[in-house]
């Protein structure tokens, strides 16, 4: 295995002496891609916050971002933390928009904050109206993609692809990497109905013309008998289809929330948060034998080894 780590400071390009592991981490929601590593200070090495960093493994592009933190000790060891462009989605602002898709809104944000944009798929669903006041760009996009999910049952993944903001349907994120008893060293599995599980959905809208309240409901009687009533309640915007949305939300939330964490799997640089990978594992109460969505991914690169830790959802695991 060979990797190439480069830091650019102005016209100078450095390939520093890395001490220990390089760790690349991604999260499907609310966090930028992060790269951490330690380097030895040499006479020629000179870099600062804001400098670009890029990582390649066996010639394949993995990470492109910018240095945000440097931590030094008296032995000349510098610990570096870099983030990709999604770090700038921590910025706060106010936006008011109408009849825009999440894709169109993303392009507006990228233009306003001078971000490089790459392949962005059309989310299609037009959000009737939205006011985002003093909110992070992450939260704004999560709201837009959440509304898209509720109304279309389609999940879209926002990420930085080696320096380009990218938005893809998870159907475009499938990989042929298999996780099973042989490729994963260990796993942690939990199941719960304590969070994000609902067996009854109730949506309301006040009709100003008729003066009456419209109510739309969907429920899963079998799970109500097993767990009691776990109700999701919300109000509808003017143009939303209450029946379709209620049924879509019930389909999303009627099952247990299951989480599967894989430890020290064989590393594959194609895998990131948002990827879909096939998993075959016996977990006790169920057997996983389907594609799962990577919620979190941590790659660890060392001189002679590349492993990854994964947090997965899929089938009944999917949100």
C-alpha positions in Angstrom: 0.0 0.0 0.0 1.2 3.5 -0.8 -0.4 6.8 0.0 0.6 10.4 -1.0 -0.1 13.3 1.4 0.6 16.8 0.1 0.3 20.2 1.7 0.3 23.4 -0.5 1.5 26.7 0.9 1.4 29.3 -1.9 3.6 28.1 -4.7 5.3 25.5 -2.4 4.2 21.9 -2.3 5.3 19.7 0.7 5.3 16.0 1.2 5.8 15.9 5.0 7.1 13.0 7.1 4.0 11.5 8.6 4.3 9.9 12.1 1.8 7.2 12.9 -1.7 6.8 11.3 -3.6 9.0 8.9 -7.4 9.0 9.8 -10.1 10.1 7.4 -13.7 10.3 8.8 -17.0 11.1 7.2 -20.5 11.4 8.6 -23.8 11.3 6.6 -25.3 14.3 8.4 -24.1 17.6 9.8 -20.3 17.1 9.7 -17.6 17.8 7.2 -15.1 15.2 6.1 -12.1 15.3 8.4 -8.5 14.3 8.0 -6.1 14.0 10.9 -2.4 13.2 11.0 0.9 14.0 12.7 4.0 15.3 10.9 7.6 16.1 12.0 8.7 19.7 11.7 11.7 19.8 9.3 13.8 22.8 8.2 12.0 23.2 4.9 8.5 22.4 6.0 6.3 25.5 6.4 2.5 25.5 6.3 -0.3 27.3 8.0 -4.1 27.3 8.7 -6.1 27.5 5.5 -3.5 25.7 3.3 -4.9 22.9 1.0 -4.2 19.3 1.8 -4.8 16.3 -0.4 -4.6 12.6 0.2 -4.3 9.8 -2.5 -3.9 6.1 -2.0 -2.5 4.0 -4.7 -3.2 6.9 -7.1 -6.9 7.1 -6.1 -8.2 10.5 -4.9 -9.5 10.3 -1.3 -9.5 13.7 0.4 -9.1 17.3 -0.5 -9.6 20.0 2.1 -8.0 22.7 4.2 -6.0 22.9 7.4 -8.0 24.3 10.3 -6.0 23.3 13.4 -2.3 22.8 14.2 -1.1 21.5 17.6 2.6 21.4 18.4 4.8 19.8 21.1 8.4 20.5 22.1 9.7 17.5 20.1 8.6 19.2 16.8 5.6 17.0 16.3 2.7 18.8 14.7 -0.8 17.4 14.9 -3.0 18.6 12.0 -6.7 18.6 11.5 -8.1 19.4 8.1 -11.7 19.5 6.8 -13.3 19.4 3.3 -15.5 22.1 1.9 -18.5 21.0 4.0 -16.7 22.7 7.0 -18.1 26.0 5.6 -21.7 24.6 6.0 -21.2 25.5 9.7 -21.6 29.1 8.7 -25.0 30.7 9.7 -27.2 32.8 7.6 -30.8 33.6 6.8 -32.6 32.5 3.6 -36.2 32.8 2.4 -37.1 30.8 -0.7 -40.2 29.4 -2.5 -40.8 26.7 -5.0 -37.2 25.4 -5.1 -35.8 21.9 -5.0 -33.0 21.0 -2.5 -30.7 20.9 -5.5 -31.5 24.4 -6.6 -31.1 25.7 -3.0 -27.7 23.9 -2.7 -26.5 25.7 -5.9 -27.6 29.0 -4.4 -25.6 28.3 -1.2 -22.5 27.2 -3.2 -22.6 30.4 -5.2 -23.1 32.7 -2.2 -20.2 31.1 -0.3 -17.8 30.6 -3.2 -17.8 26.8 -2.9 -16.7 24.5 -5.7 -19.7 22.4 -6.9 -19.5 19.1 -8.8 -22.1 16.4 -9.6 -25.5 17.3 -8.1 -28.5 15.2 -8.9 -32.0 16.6 -9.3 -34.0 16.1 -6.2 -37.2 17.0 -8.2 -39.5 17.8 -5.2 -40.3 21.6 -5.1 -40.4 22.9 -1.6 -43.4 25.2 -1.5 -41.8 27.8 0.9 -39.2 27.9 3.5 -37.8 30.5 6.0 -34.4 29.7 7.5 -33.4 32.3 10.0 -30.0 32.4 11.8 -29.4 28.8 10.9 -26.4 26.8 9.9 -26.1 25.9 6.2 -25.9 22.2 7.4 -29.3 22.6 9.1 -30.8 24.4 6.1 -29.8 21.6 3.7 -30.8 18.9 6.2 -34.3 20.5 6.4 -34.5 20.7 2.6 -33.4 17.1 2.1 -35.7 16.0 5.0 -38.7 17.5 3.3 -37.7 15.8 0.1 -37.4 12.5 1.9 -40.8 12.9 3.6 -42.6 13.8 0.3 -40.8 11.4 -2.1 -39.3 8.6 0.1 -35.9 9.3 -1.5 -32.7 9.8 0.4 -30.0 12.1 -1.0 -26.4 12.3 0.2 -24.5 15.6 0.5 -20.7 15.2 0.5 -17.5 16.6 -0.8 -15.9 14.5 -3.5 -12.2 15.5 -3.6 -12.9 19.3 -3.6 -16.3 19.3 -5.3 -19.6 19.6 -3.4 -21.7 16.6 -4.5 -25.4 15.5 -4.1 -26.5 12.0 -5.0 -29.4 9.7 -4.5 -28.3 6.7 -2.4 -29.3 4.5 -5.4 -26.2 6.0 -7.1 -24.0 5.1 -4.1 -24.0 1.3 -4.3 -20.6 -0.5 -4.0 -19.7 -4.1 -4.6 -17.8 -4.5 -1.3 -19.1 -7.3 0.9 -19.1 -7.1 4.7 -19.4 -10.6 6.3 -17.9 -12.7 9.1 -14.5 -12.7 7.3 -14.1 -9.1 6.3 -15.2 -7.5 9.6 -13.2 -8.1 12.7 -16.0 -7.4 15.2 -19.4 -5.7 15.4 -21.8 -3.9 17.8 -25.5 -4.2 17.2 -28.4 -2.4 19.0 -32.1 -2.2 18.5 -34.5 0.3 20.0 -38.0 1.9 19.8 -37.0 4.8 22.0 -36.1 7.2 19.3 -37.4 7.9 15.8 -39.9 5.1 15.9 -43.6 5.9 15.3 -46.6 3.6 14.6 -49.1 6.4 14.2 -48.7 9.5 12.1 -51.1 12.5 12.4 -50.8 15.5 10.2 -53.1 18.6 10.3 -53.7 21.7 8.2 -56.0 24.6 8.9 -58.0 25.3 5.8 -58.5 29.1 5.7 -61.2 28.9 3.0 -63.5 26.4 4.8 -62.5 27.4 8.3 -62.0 23.7 9.2 -59.0 21.6 10.3 -58.0 18.9 7.8 -56.6 15.8 9.5 -54.6 13.0 7.8 -53.6 9.9 9.6 -51.8 6.6 9.0 -51.1 3.9 11.5 -49.6 0.4 11.9 -52.0 -1.5 14.2 -49.8 -4.5 14.8 -46.9 -2.4 16.2 -49.4 -0.3 18.2 -50.6 -3.5 19.9 -47.0 -4.5 20.6 -45.5 -1.2 21.7 -48.4 1.1 22.6 -49.1 4.3 20.6 -46.0 6.1 19.5 -47.4 9.1 17.6 -45.7 11.5 15.1 -47.5 14.8 14.9 -46.8 17.7 12.5 -48.5 20.5 10.6 -48.7 20.6 6.8 -47.8 23.4 4.5 -50.4 24.6 2.0 -49.4 22.5 -1.1 -48.3 19.3 0.7 -50.3 16.1 0.0 -51.3 15.1 3.5 -52.3 11.5 2.6 -49.1 10.7 0.7 -46.9 12.4 3.4 -48.6 10.5 6.2 -48.2 7.2 4.5 -44.6 8.0 3.6 -43.7 8.9 7.2 -45.3 5.8 8.6 -43.2 3.7 6.1 -40.1 5.4 7.3 -40.7 5.3 11.0 -42.8 2.2 11.8 -40.0 -0.2 12.5 -37.4 -0.5 15.3 -34.4 1.6 15.0 -31.4 -0.7 14.5 -27.8 0.3 14.4 -24.9 -1.9 13.3 -21.2 -0.9 13.9 -18.5 -2.8 12.1 -15.0 -2.7 13.6 -11.7 -3.0 11.7 -13.0 -4.1 8.4 -10.6 -4.4 5.5 -10.2 -0.8 4.1 -11.7 0.2 0.8 -11.2 3.9 -0.1 -14.4 4.0 -2.1 -16.4 3.6 1.1 -17.6 6.8 2.7 -20.7 8.0 4.7 -23.6 7.7 2.3 -22.3 4.6 0.5 -24.5 1.5 0.1 -22.7 -1.8 0.7 -23.9 -5.4 0.9 -23.8 -7.0 4.4 -24.3 -10.7 5.3 -24.2 -11.2 9.1 -26.1 -13.1 11.8 -27.1 -10.6 14.5 -29.2 -12.7 16.8 -32.8 -11.5 16.4 -32.4 -11.0 12.7 -29.9 -11.9 9.9 -28.6 -9.0 7.8 -28.5 -10.0 4.2 -29.0 -6.8 2.1 -27.5 -3.5 1.2 -26.9 -1.1 4.1 -26.4 2.6 4.3 -23.1 3.8 5.8 -24.0 6.5 8.3 -20.4 7.0 9.6 -17.1 5.9 8.2 -13.6 6.1 9.7 -10.6 5.0 7.6 -7.2 4.4 9.3 -4.2 4.4 7.0 -0.9 3.1 8.4 2.3 2.0 6.6 1.3 -1.7 6.3 -2.5 -1.7 6.9 -5.7 0.1 6.0 -8.8 -0.6 8.1 -12.2 1.1 8.5 -14.9 1.3 11.1 -18.5 1.6 9.9 -21.8 2.6 11.4 -24.6 1.1 9.2 -28.3 1.2 8.5 -30.1 -0.9 5.9 -33.3 -2.7 5.2 -35.0 -2.2 8.6 -31.9 -0.3 9.6 -32.6 2.6 7.2 -34.1 5.8 8.6 
